[in-house]
Amino acid sequence: MPPVKRSRTIAAPPEHVWRVIEDPFALPRWWPSLVRVEDASLEAWTKVLVTPRGKPVRADYTRVEADPPRRVVWRQELAESPFERIFSSAVTVIEVKPAGEDSARVTLTVDEKLRGRYRLGGYLVNRAARRRLAAALDGLERAVAPE
């Protein structure tokens, strides 16, 4: 399954956008379906997401690469999680580049590898990832907007 990528130019200085992106505690302000972040440091955190039916689901993440203020890579820790039977790997890449005066070009990429019989649902997983990344960019745009 190919990675899913979405980009947008956001009307905020790249440094301001980066401050929001690099802070795991800021994730609920912009990442879709995220209720809160627990046990967070710059290296690892737990996302508490809510399903469409209102059920909370925990997902652990580790920062595996960072090139501040340009790029960060997160890996979802799948072992012993509800996602382990579906995904063999799940990686998110966020890139921030200057885009003119006081603007940033943000690119979100998700590379999710499906496991076993779930590989047949690649189209559905890609479609959900496209929606999730578009919603994340909407949320990021709101999170960095001047008040």
DRENPA-3360 file (N, C-alpha, C; in nm, 2 decimals, always signed):
BEGIN
1 = MPPVKRSR = +0.09/-0.12/+0.00/+0.00/+0.00/+0.00/+0.09/+0.12/+0.00 ~ +0.07/+0.21/-0.09/+0.16/+0.33/-0.10/+0.13/+0.43/+0.01 ~ +0.23/+0.51/+0.05/+0.20/+0.61/+0.16/+0.10/+0.71/+0.11 ~ +0.03/+0.77/+0.20/-0.07/+0.88/+0.18/+0.00/+1.01/+0.22 ~ -0.01/+1.11/+0.13/+0.05/+1.24/+0.15/-0.05/+1.35/+0.13 ~ -0.05/+1.45/+0.22/-0.13/+1.57/+0.20/-0.04/+1.69/+0.24 ~ -0.06/+1.80/+0.16/+0.02/+1.92/+0.19/-0.07/+2.04/+0.19 ~ -0.03/+2.14/+0.26/-0.10/+2.27/+0.26/-0.01/+2.38/+0.30;
9 = TIAAPPEH = -0.03/+2.50/+0.24/+0.04/+2.62/+0.29/-0.04/+2.68/+0.39 ~ +0.02/+2.71/+0.51/-0.05/+2.76/+0.62/+0.01/+2.90/+0.65 ~ -0.08/+2.99/+0.67/-0.04/+3.14/+0.69/+0.01/+3.16/+0.83 ~ +0.12/+3.11/+0.86/+0.19/+3.13/+0.99/+0.34/+3.10/+0.97 ~ +0.42/+3.17/+1.04/+0.57/+3.15/+1.03/+0.60/+3.00/+1.06 ~ +0.70/+2.94/+0.98/+0.74/+2.80/+1.00/+0.77/+2.77/+1.15 ~ +0.84/+2.87/+1.21/+0.88/+2.84/+1.35/+0.76/+2.83/+1.44 ~ +0.66/+2.90/+1.42/+0.53/+2.90/+1.50/+0.46/+2.76/+1.47;
17 = VWRVIEDP = +0.46/+2.72/+1.35/+0.40/+2.59/+1.31/+0.48/+2.48/+1.38 ~ +0.61/+2.49/+1.37/+0.69/+2.38/+1.43/+0.67/+2.37/+1.58 ~ +0.66/+2.48/+1.65/+0.63/+2.47/+1.80/+0.51/+2.39/+1.83 ~ +0.41/+2.41/+1.75/+0.28/+2.33/+1.77/+0.30/+2.18/+1.73 ~ +0.37/+2.16/+1.62/+0.39/+2.02/+1.58/+0.48/+1.94/+1.67 ~ +0.59/+2.00/+1.72/+0.68/+1.93/+1.81/+0.63/+1.90/+1.95 ~ +0.53/+1.97/+1.99/+0.48/+1.95/+2.13/+0.37/+1.84/+2.13 ~ +0.40/+1.72/+2.19/+0.29/+1.62/+2.19/+0.17/+1.67/+2.27;
25 = FALPRWWP = +0.18/+1.75/+2.37/+0.07/+1.80/+2.44/-0.02/+1.89/+2.36 ~ +0.03/+1.94/+2.25/-0.05/+2.03/+2.16/-0.13/+1.94/+2.06 ~ -0.10/+1.82/+2.05/-0.17/+1.73/+1.95/-0.33/+1.74/+1.96 ~ -0.39/+1.74/+2.08/-0.53/+1.75/+2.08/-0.59/+1.88/+2.02 ~ -0.51/+1.98/+2.01/-0.55/+2.10/+1.94/-0.57/+2.08/+1.79 ~ -0.50/+1.99/+1.73/-0.50/+1.98/+1.59/-0.52/+1.84/+1.53 ~ -0.49/+1.73/+1.60/-0.50/+1.60/+1.54/-0.64/+1.55/+1.56 ~ -0.71/+1.50/+1.45/-0.85/+1.45/+1.46/-0.87/+1.34/+1.55;
33 = SLVRVEDA = -0.99/+1.34/+1.61/-1.04/+1.24/+1.71/-0.95/+1.22/+1.83 ~ -0.86/+1.31/+1.86/-0.77/+1.30/+1.97/-0.83/+1.37/+2.09 ~ -0.85/+1.30/+2.20/-0.91/+1.36/+2.32/-0.80/+1.42/+2.41 ~ -0.69/+1.34/+2.43/-0.59/+1.39/+2.52/-0.46/+1.31/+2.49 ~ -0.35/+1.36/+2.54/-0.22/+1.29/+2.53/-0.17/+1.26/+2.67 ~ -0.12/+1.14/+2.69/-0.07/+1.11/+2.83/+0.08/+1.06/+2.82 ~ +0.14/+1.07/+2.93/+0.28/+1.02/+2.95/+0.37/+1.08/+2.84 ~ +0.36/+1.20/+2.81/+0.43/+1.26/+2.69/+0.56/+1.32/+2.73;
41 = SLEAWTKV = +0.66/+1.30/+2.64/+0.79/+1.36/+2.63/+0.81/+1.39/+2.49 ~ +0.92/+1.45/+2.45/+0.95/+1.47/+2.31/+0.98/+1.34/+2.24 ~ +1.01/+1.23/+2.32/+1.05/+1.11/+2.26/+0.94/+1.01/+2.24 ~ +0.84/+1.01/+2.33/+0.73/+0.92/+2.33/+0.60/+0.97/+2.40 ~ +0.49/+0.92/+2.36/+0.36/+0.97/+2.41/+0.25/+0.87/+2.38 ~ +0.14/+0.88/+2.45/+0.02/+0.80/+2.43/-0.09/+0.89/+2.38 ~ -0.15/+0.86/+2.27/-0.27/+0.93/+2.22/-0.39/+0.86/+2.27 ~ -0.49/+0.93/+2.33/-0.62/+0.87/+2.36/-0.71/+0.93/+2.26;
49 = LVTPRGKP = -0.76/+0.84/+2.17/-0.85/+0.87/+2.06/-0.99/+0.83/+2.10 ~ -1.09/+0.88/+2.03/-1.22/+0.84/+2.05/-1.28/+0.79/+1.92 ~ -1.34/+0.67/+1.93/-1.40/+0.62/+1.81/-1.53/+0.69/+1.77 ~ -1.59/+0.67/+1.65/-1.72/+0.73/+1.62/-1.83/+0.69/+1.72 ~ -1.81/+0.58/+1.78/-1.91/+0.53/+1.88/-1.88/+0.59/+2.02 ~ -1.78/+0.67/+2.04/-1.75/+0.73/+2.17/-1.65/+0.64/+2.25 ~ -1.60/+0.54/+2.20/-1.51/+0.45/+2.28/-1.37/+0.50/+2.28 ~ -1.30/+0.52/+2.39/-1.16/+0.56/+2.39/-1.07/+0.45/+2.35;
57 = VRADYTRV = -0.97/+0.48/+2.27/-0.87/+0.39/+2.23/-0.73/+0.45/+2.25 ~ -0.64/+0.38/+2.31/-0.51/+0.43/+2.33/-0.41/+0.38/+2.22 ~ -0.32/+0.47/+2.18/-0.22/+0.44/+2.08/-0.09/+0.50/+2.13 ~ +0.02/+0.42/+2.14/+0.15/+0.47/+2.18/+0.23/+0.50/+2.06 ~ +0.31/+0.61/+2.07/+0.39/+0.66/+1.96/+0.53/+0.69/+2.01 ~ +0.63/+0.68/+1.92/+0.77/+0.71/+1.95/+0.82/+0.80/+1.84 ~ +0.89/+0.90/+1.88/+0.96/+0.99/+1.78/+1.08/+0.91/+1.74 ~ +1.10/+0.88/+1.61/+1.21/+0.80/+1.57/+1.31/+0.89/+1.49;
65 = EADPPRRV = +1.27/+1.00/+1.45/+1.36/+1.09/+1.38/+1.31/+1.24/+1.39 ~ +1.41/+1.33/+1.41/+1.37/+1.47/+1.41/+1.48/+1.55/+1.35 ~ +1.44/+1.65/+1.28/+1.54/+1.75/+1.22/+1.47/+1.89/+1.24 ~ +1.47/+1.93/+1.36/+1.40/+2.06/+1.39/+1.46/+2.18/+1.31 ~ +1.39/+2.26/+1.27/+1.24/+2.28/+1.26/+1.18/+2.23/+1.13 ~ +1.23/+2.13/+1.07/+1.19/+2.09/+0.94/+1.12/+1.96/+0.93 ~ +1.16/+1.86/+1.01/+1.10/+1.73/+0.99/+1.10/+1.65/+1.12 ~ +0.99/+1.57/+1.13/+0.98/+1.48/+1.25/+0.91/+1.35/+1.20;
73 = VWRQELAE = +0.95/+1.24/+1.25/+0.89/+1.11/+1.21/+0.85/+1.04/+1.34 ~ +0.72/+1.00/+1.34/+0.66/+0.92/+1.45/+0.63/+0.78/+1.41 ~ +0.65/+0.69/+1.50/+0.62/+0.55/+1.47/+0.51/+0.51/+1.58 ~ +0.40/+0.45/+1.53/+0.31/+0.39/+1.62/+0.36/+0.26/+1.68 ~ +0.36/+0.24/+1.81/+0.40/+0.12/+1.87/+0.29/+0.02/+1.87 ~ +0.30/-0.08/+1.79/+0.18/-0.17/+1.76/+0.18/-0.29/+1.86 ~ +0.29/-0.33/+1.91/+0.29/-0.45/+1.99/+0.20/-0.44/+2.11 ~ +0.12/-0.54/+2.13/+0.02/-0.55/+2.24/-0.08/-0.43/+2.24;
81 = SPFERIFS = -0.11/-0.39/+2.12/-0.21/-0.28/+2.11/-0.33/-0.33/+2.02 ~ -0.44/-0.26/+2.02/-0.56/-0.30/+1.94/-0.53/-0.30/+1.79 ~ -0.42/-0.23/+1.76/-0.38/-0.21/+1.61/-0.29/-0.32/+1.56 ~ -0.23/-0.40/+1.66/-0.13/-0.50/+1.62/-0.18/-0.60/+1.52 ~ -0.31/-0.64/+1.53/-0.36/-0.74/+1.43/-0.39/-0.68/+1.29 ~ -0.40/-0.55/+1.28/-0.43/-0.49/+1.16/-0.31/-0.44/+1.08 ~ -0.21/-0.37/+1.16/-0.10/-0.31/+1.09/+0.03/-0.38/+1.13 ~ +0.12/-0.40/+1.03/+0.26/-0.44/+1.06/+0.35/-0.33/+1.09;
89 = SAVTVIEV = +0.31/-0.21/+1.04/+0.39/-0.09/+1.07/+0.30/+0.03/+1.04 ~ +0.32/+0.14/+1.11/+0.25/+0.27/+1.09/+0.34/+0.38/+1.13 ~ +0.38/+0.46/+1.03/+0.47/+0.57/+1.05/+0.41/+0.70/+0.99 ~ +0.43/+0.81/+1.07/+0.38/+0.94/+1.02/+0.50/+1.03/+1.01 ~ +0.51/+1.10/+0.90/+0.62/+1.20/+0.87/+0.55/+1.34/+0.86 ~ +0.61/+1.44/+0.93/+0.56/+1.58/+0.91/+0.68/+1.66/+0.87 ~ +0.66/+1.73/+0.76/+0.77/+1.82/+0.71/+0.71/+1.97/+0.71 ~ +0.80/+2.06/+0.75/+0.76/+2.20/+0.75/+0.87/+2.28/+0.67;
97 = KPAGEDSA = +0.82/+2.35/+0.57/+0.92/+2.43/+0.48/+0.87/+2.57/+0.47 ~ +0.95/+2.67/+0.47/+0.91/+2.81/+0.45/+0.84/+2.82/+0.31 ~ +0.74/+2.90/+0.31/+0.66/+2.92/+0.18/+0.63/+3.07/+0.17 ~ +0.72/+3.15/+0.14/+0.70/+3.29/+0.13/+0.71/+3.36/+0.27 ~ +0.67/+3.48/+0.27/+0.68/+3.56/+0.39/+0.57/+3.51/+0.49 ~ +0.61/+3.47/+0.61/+0.52/+3.43/+0.72/+0.42/+3.32/+0.68 ~ +0.47/+3.23/+0.60/+0.39/+3.11/+0.56/+0.47/+2.98/+0.57 ~ +0.41/+2.87/+0.59/+0.48/+2.75/+0.60/+0.40/+2.64/+0.51;
105 = RVTLTVDE = +0.48/+2.56/+0.44/+0.42/+2.45/+0.36/+0.44/+2.33/+0.45 ~ +0.33/+2.27/+0.49/+0.33/+2.15/+0.58/+0.29/+2.03/+0.50 ~ +0.37/+1.93/+0.50/+0.33/+1.80/+0.44/+0.32/+1.69/+0.54 ~ +0.21/+1.62/+0.54/+0.19/+1.51/+0.63/+0.19/+1.38/+0.55 ~ +0.26/+1.28/+0.59/+0.27/+1.16/+0.51/+0.25/+1.04/+0.61 ~ +0.16/+0.95/+0.58/+0.13/+0.83/+0.66/+0.16/+0.71/+0.58 ~ +0.24/+0.62/+0.63/+0.28/+0.50/+0.57/+0.24/+0.39/+0.66 ~ +0.12/+0.33/+0.63/+0.06/+0.22/+0.71/+0.07/+0.09/+0.63;
113 = KLRGRYRL = +0.13/-0.01/+0.68/+0.14/-0.14/+0.62/+0.05/-0.23/+0.69 ~ -0.04/-0.29/+0.61/-0.14/-0.38/+0.67/-0.09/-0.52/+0.68 ~ -0.15/-0.59/+0.78/-0.11/-0.73/+0.81/-0.21/-0.83/+0.77 ~ -0.17/-0.94/+0.72/-0.25/-1.06/+0.69/-0.37/-1.02/+0.60 ~ -0.49/-1.07/+0.64/-0.61/-1.06/+0.56/-0.65/-0.91/+0.55 ~ -0.60/-0.83/+0.64/-0.64/-0.69/+0.63/-0.58/-0.62/+0.51 ~ -0.48/-0.68/+0.45/-0.42/-0.62/+0.33/-0.52/-0.60/+0.22 ~ -0.63/-0.67/+0.22/-0.74/-0.66/+0.12/-0.81/-0.53/+0.14;
121 = GGYLVNRA = -0.80/-0.47/+0.25/-0.87/-0.34/+0.28/-0.79/-0.22/+0.26 ~ -0.68/-0.23/+0.17/-0.59/-0.12/+0.15/-0.66/+0.01/+0.10 ~ -0.76/+0.00/+0.01/-0.83/+0.11/-0.04/-0.90/+0.19/+0.07 ~ -0.97/+0.11/+0.16/-1.04/+0.17/+0.27/-0.95/+0.24/+0.37 ~ -0.84/+0.18/+0.40/-0.74/+0.24/+0.49/-0.68/+0.36/+0.43 ~ -0.65/+0.36/+0.30/-0.59/+0.48/+0.24/-0.69/+0.59/+0.24 ~ -0.82/+0.56/+0.21/-0.92/+0.66/+0.21/-0.93/+0.73/+0.35 ~ -0.93/+0.64/+0.45/-0.94/+0.69/+0.59/-0.82/+0.78/+0.62;
129 = ARRRLAAA = -0.70/+0.74/+0.58/-0.58/+0.81/+0.60/-0.59/+0.95/+0.53 ~ -0.64/+0.95/+0.41/-0.65/+1.08/+0.34/-0.74/+1.18/+0.42 ~ -0.85/+1.13/+0.46/-0.95/+1.21/+0.54/-0.88/+1.26/+0.67 ~ -0.81/+1.16/+0.74/-0.74/+1.20/+0.87/-0.64/+1.31/+0.85 ~ -0.56/+1.30/+0.74/-0.45/+1.39/+0.72/-0.51/+1.53/+0.68 ~ -0.62/+1.53/+0.60/-0.69/+1.66/+0.56/-0.74/+1.72/+0.69 ~ -0.80/+1.64/+0.78/-0.86/+1.70/+0.90/-0.74/+1.75/+0.99 ~ -0.63/+1.68/+0.99/-0.52/+1.72/+1.07/-0.46/+1.86/+1.02;
137 = LDGLERAV = -0.46/+1.87/+0.89/-0.41/+2.00/+0.83/-0.51/+2.11/+0.87 ~ -0.64/+2.08/+0.86/-0.74/+2.18/+0.90/-0.72/+2.22/+1.05 ~ -0.70/+2.12/+1.13/-0.68/+2.15/+1.28/-0.55/+2.22/+1.30 ~ -0.44/+2.19/+1.23/-0.32/+2.26/+1.25/-0.33/+2.41/+1.20 ~ -0.40/+2.43/+1.10/-0.43/+2.57/+1.05/-0.50/+2.65/+1.16 ~ -0.60/+2.59/+1.22/-0.68/+2.65/+1.33/-0.58/+2.68/+1.45 ~ -0.50/+2.58/+1.48/-0.42/+2.59/+1.60/-0.31/+2.70/+1.59 ~ -0.27/+2.73/+1.47/-0.16/+2.83/+1.46/-0.22/+2.97/+1.41;
145 = APE = -0.35/+2.97/+1.39/-0.41/+3.10/+1.35/-0.40/+3.21/+1.46 ~ -0.37/+3.33/+1.42/-0.36/+3.44/+1.52/-0.50/+3.46/+1.58 ~ -0.49/+3.49/+1.71/-0.62/+3.50/+1.79/-0.66/+3.64/+1.79;
% end
